[in-house]
Amino acid sequence: MSYQNGFAATIRTKAPLRISFAGGGTDVPPYPEREGGCVLNATIDNYAWGSLRPREDGRIRIESVDLGILLDYPVDSELKLDGQLDLVKATIVRLEAQNSKGFDVFLHSDAPPGSGLGSSSALIVGLVGLVKEFKSLPLTEYEIAHLAYLIEREDLQIKGGHQDQYAASFGGFNFIEFYGERVIVNPLRVHQDTVNELEHNLLLCYTGTTRRSDRIIEDQTKRFDEKQEDTLQALRDQKQLAVDMKNALLRRRLSDFADLLHSAWESKKKLSPRISNATIDEMYETARKIGALGGKITGAGGGGYMLLYCEFEKKHKVAEAMKKLGASSTEFAFESRGLQSWRIDEHNVRHLAASR
């Protein structure tokens, strides 16, 4: 256990959320095992935040700000997966963190589950980071991401792909390849001028609804297993679009990037009829008429955030139009770092606050 100046140190983590540009769906089993998948994504300055404070009284206390839930257990109790903060409990069990004298865990995310920004996976990555520091586990970025994947996809049986865990663990712009259980993260050296221009022109719009991605993914997987031609071709197109968009970014061809973003959305909709709906279609078509060159839903589909690439001089008009349709718009910056962890000496913090 970590101590500073004789006092237990509180551990903090933050794991970035991500936006996906192309390739989503090709990281979802069984496609990677059969044909190999790849995605292009980047992390942004929205985070899953976590804090762990060691205790000495043999209890585990878990609090989620977003869900308004507070749980308290003895360390030797069975942490049942009953729908109450199961992400946290599964992480504690997987990493055997209950074999301790106890701790408090405090959690908060900048985006809700179902937002399409990979918030649930980022939360688990952050939790793994907390326990890693708490137990002094020698885990690499790959190992942290893989553990988060196992917790989410195997222990909790939440259907989905691999990309979110690796994005949160590594951070930055990444082209990620999937070959069954083998994952290769290729960090991209995107020129700062390109990053600045992307931040200038991109707009995130919250559609006002979240969605359960597992139902969309189940439908997509069923169509792939049944070898439905539209879905098969759309998945193969997604792979090629991820490659083409990566090249456009590295060569600073942002007009091409915007066009490819539009193509990625048109292709993505062919994976499953549940990916889009009348509301999303209306928002996207309106944005295109006003000044968006391309865009897409950032996650599995059905709701969450829509990413739009706009002509900068018309970006404010697109935002105004989205507001009229019930979507709130926000600007963002890219985050080059992945999971971060640090310790604070709470005794000194409290002493400083008391002295003011």
PyMOL commands that set and color helices and strands:
alter all, ss='L'
color gray80, all
select helices_A, chain A and resi 31-34+86-94+119-135+141-155+163-170+192-201+213-225+229-250+254-268+278-290+312-324+346-355
alter helices_A, ss='H'
color red, helices_A
select strands_A, chain A and resi 3-4+7-8+10-22+37-54+59-64+69-74+102-109+173-179+182-187+202-206+292-297+305-310+328-330+340-344
alter strands_A, ss='S'
color yellow, strands_A
deselect
rebuild
show_as cartoon
